[in-house]
Amino acid sequence: MTALLSVRNLGVSMRTRQGPLHITERISFDLAPGERVGLVGESGCGKSVTGLALMGLLRRRTSTVSGEILLEGRDMNAMREAERRRLRGASIAMVFQEPMSALDPVFTIGEQIGESLRSHFRTPRREARERAIDMLARVGIPDPARRCDEYPHQLSGGMRQRAMIAIALACEPKVLVADEPTTALDVTIQAQVIDLLLRMSEDLGTAMIFITHDIGVVAETCQRVLTMYLGQIVEDAPTDTVLARPRHPYTSGLMRSLPRLGAWKEPLPSIPGRVPSLAAVPAGCRFAPRCTYARAECGAAQPMQEGPWGQARCWQAGALQLKGTLA
Amino acid sequence: MGPSALLAGGGVAVEGDASVTKDKTDLPLVETTELKIHFPIRHGLSVKAVDGVDMKVRAGDTFGVIGESGSGKSTLGRALVGLVRPTAGSIHHRSVDSATVSRSARQSMRRDRQIIFQDPHAALNPRMRILDSVSEPLIIAGETRRAAEARAYAMLDRVGLEAHFAARYPHELSGGQKSRVNIARTLTLEPKLLVCDEIVAALDVSIQAEILNLLARLQRDMGLTYVFITHDLGVVGHVSDRIAVMYLGVFVEVGPAQRIVSRPLHPYTEALLSAEPEPYPSDLRRGERIILKGDIPSPVNPPAGCRFHTRCRYAREICARERPALREQEPGHEVACHFAGDLALAEQKHGPRTVTPQEGEA
């Protein structure tokens, strides 16, 4: 498997008055062409920051991105901004959670779709508009010729998200980073948007990184799941494997705390304690203070353990019998 | 039913009493009759947020209300605690209509019904210490500061917050802790009814699990009745005794929670359940998903006939013409659909109960 995107030791730190704050550390993973990978974890674990770092959208003045982001072998993190801009939108694109704040209110939907085509491929204005109408039709917006000339506020939430997907996919990028693309939507609209993203990924062969806190969404969309905790990837495994039997106690805790239809009124297993502050990251295994399986060995830094099931940042990964989303 | 029967009965009060005793367990804590709440907008039009809801909540139950944005579920919740006045219809608490009682009686009714909102941060005054926020309801209700603060400490302890949180300000607390403060604050007045409006929607799953467990414990200990408003099927299915499915201001299906999530009788419920992403390995997920077309129509001008007919895959000619009434299809399970019981709706396999996870080597 040759990787389309290869992330090596990606670290993001923010400049603060108290010195640099390490938001993420040593994030490494590969993405194959057309593959869909989920990035899951709770608020503050660094999943959105990782998405922004991949896109090169973090402000250089306040944050430092270390490590390598190899897109087809070329390190985007080492590129000059002008060079990177040529890739952004054309080869790697992003869809955000809140379409209303991600869309520009003063440009029509058609102009916003056409913009990337015009700037990346110098597509003439008229042709860009035609492509925009075509894209709107592909993402399932009814009456695309009329919608093309409308402004974001004239569209419903679900339609805005479709429009944003149309913008992101207009140049047929190889990688799409989708940051909580369905979180703001109702469940029936969410189903429509998931269906659309899956179809587009299959049709265009787009690889996707799904950033979400919703394990259900990942189960329905991704072949692989990366679980993040406190700025690190703690588990990297195929979706079906990890849902049935996770290898990292945090992944298991996350899955078991989901209320599920059918397990009526039973107390939900929750993870003891709370996520520590990034300024006070525990030495050794970062999850150890909250982990029911913690032993003395957990005081040492945990490298990724590899097995036929995937990878997990826990020395007991091979031995632990953990529960996933199955009761 | 209860109060009017008693009043009209007059000389036959004994009979009335007997009937009350007979179905004592069914005497609802809250009951709405033909409840309508319309908000006027321009040109004489109005948003029909709630448009004819009959609802009965039994004491000690958790009544789940599920629906998408714009279904009217939050407006219904606010009306139940008296924050919105009904446009038509009535709300009875323990058979008393809050619109007709005296001011002082209404004041005490207010103590009995409380609401917790979605955003735990927005619900707290940033300039008040936690202790002040939690004791404020008691002071308004006429308690001395000393007594109020003592109770506030007791409540904070009850929701799992140590005493040192009392002196802090909201910005010093995490989302889960603020949620606990809001719960503590509403419970200081010892309400009977607690309306929970999307209270776990903004929380991470592990915190959400803690809060749901806390609410379950408080319900057992304090005999609370919950109306649980949410768009999250997993949550509502987990906590509820009965569930109402709301669409464009009306209930389309009401019934026992486990029946609703496993064998829905309304096509909208079927679609909602089917749309819910399932966090199970692919061989254990249901195969086909029903994907509804389009968006929820505007509550200003809801479709004629059955409100769901524009998105319903089973809709026939009668559905556009006649509005189906909510009628009992199975004991305690009501459905508003012309073809309820005749449709072969997909059985939901939520929670892989028939499956034994392969615990061997994966």
Contacts between the chains, C-beta under 8 A, distances in Angstrom:
chain1	res1	chain2	res2	distance
A	42	B	204	4.0
A	42	B	205	7.2
A	42	B	206	6.7
A	43	B	175	7.9
A	43	B	204	5.5
A	156	B	295	4.8
A	157	B	69	7.9
A	157	B	295	8.0
A	158	B	295	5.7
A	159	B	295	7.5
A	186	B	68	3.9
A	186	B	69	5.6
A	186	B	231	6.4
A	186	B	296	7.4
A	187	B	68	7.0
A	187	B	231	6.5
A	187	B	233	6.9
A	187	B	272	6.2
A	187	B	275	4.8
A	187	B	276	5.8
A	188	B	68	6.4
A	188	B	271	6.3
A	188	B	272	6.6
A	188	B	275	4.9
A	188	B	291	7.7
A	188	B	292	4.6
A	188	B	296	7.9
A	189	B	68	7.8
A	189	B	295	6.9
A	190	B	275	6.8
A	190	B	277	7.5
A	191	B	274	7.8
A	191	B	275	3.8
A	191	B	277	7.8
A	191	B	289	6.2
A	191	B	291	5.2
A	191	B	292	7.5
A	192	B	291	5.7
A	192	B	292	7.5
A	194	B	277	7.1
A	195	B	289	7.6
A	195	B	291	5.6
A	213	B	204	6.6
A	213	B	205	7.0
A	214	B	277	6.6
A	215	B	279	4.2
A	216	B	234	8.0
A	216	B	276	6.9
A	216	B	277	3.2
A	216	B	278	5.7
A	216	B	279	4.4
A	217	B	277	4.9
A	218	B	279	7.7
A	219	B	277	6.4
A	219	B	278	6.3
A	219	B	279	4.9
A	219	B	280	6.3
A	219	B	281	7.5
A	219	B	282	7.6
A	219	B	285	7.0
A	220	B	277	4.6
A	220	B	278	7.2
A	220	B	285	7.4
A	239	B	281	7.4
A	239	B	282	7.6
A	240	B	281	4.0
A	240	B	282	5.6
A	240	B	283	7.5
A	241	B	281	8.0
A	241	B	362	5.3
A	243	B	279	6.4
A	243	B	280	6.1
A	243	B	281	4.8
A	244	B	281	5.1
A	244	B	357	6.0
A	244	B	358	6.7
A	244	B	362	5.7
A	245	B	357	7.7
A	245	B	359	7.3
A	245	B	362	4.4
A	253	B	206	6.4
A	254	B	205	6.3
A	254	B	206	6.6
A	255	B	279	6.9
A	257	B	205	4.9
A	257	B	206	4.6
A	257	B	208	7.1
A	257	B	209	3.8
A	258	B	205	5.7
A	258	B	209	7.8
A	258	B	234	6.4
A	258	B	279	6.1
A	259	B	208	7.7
A	259	B	209	7.3
A	259	B	212	6.5
A	259	B	234	4.5
A	259	B	235	5.3
A	259	B	237	7.3
A	259	B	238	3.7
A	259	B	239	7.6
A	260	B	234	6.0
A	260	B	237	7.9
A	260	B	238	7.2
A	260	B	279	7.6
A	260	B	350	7.1
A	260	B	351	5.2
A	261	B	233	6.4
A	261	B	234	6.0
A	261	B	237	4.1
A	261	B	238	7.4
A	261	B	261	4.7
A	261	B	262	7.9
A	261	B	273	7.7
A	261	B	276	7.6
A	261	B	348	7.5
A	261	B	350	3.4
A	261	B	351	5.3
A	262	B	237	7.5
A	262	B	261	7.3
A	262	B	262	7.5
A	262	B	350	5.0
A	262	B	351	1.9
A	262	B	352	7.8
A	262	B	353	5.7
A	263	B	238	6.7
A	263	B	351	5.8
A	264	B	237	7.2
A	264	B	238	6.5
A	264	B	257	6.8
A	264	B	258	5.8
A	265	B	216	7.0
A	265	B	238	6.8
A	265	B	239	6.9
A	267	B	213	5.2
A	267	B	216	6.9
A	268	B	209	3.7
A	268	B	212	5.8
A	268	B	213	5.8
A	268	B	238	7.5
A	269	B	209	7.0
A	270	B	206	5.2
A	270	B	207	7.6
A	270	B	209	3.9
A	270	B	210	4.6
A	270	B	213	6.7
A	271	B	206	4.3
A	274	B	174	6.4
A	274	B	176	7.2
A	274	B	207	7.9
A	309	B	362	5.6
A	321	B	359	6.9
A	323	B	357	7.9
A	324	B	357	7.7
A	325	B	279	4.3
A	325	B	280	5.8
A	326	B	280	6.7
A	326	B	281	7.8
A	326	B	284	7.5
A	326	B	352	6.0
A	326	B	355	7.1
A	326	B	357	4.1
A	327	B	351	6.8
A	327	B	352	7.4
A	327	B	353	7.8
A	327	B	357	7.9
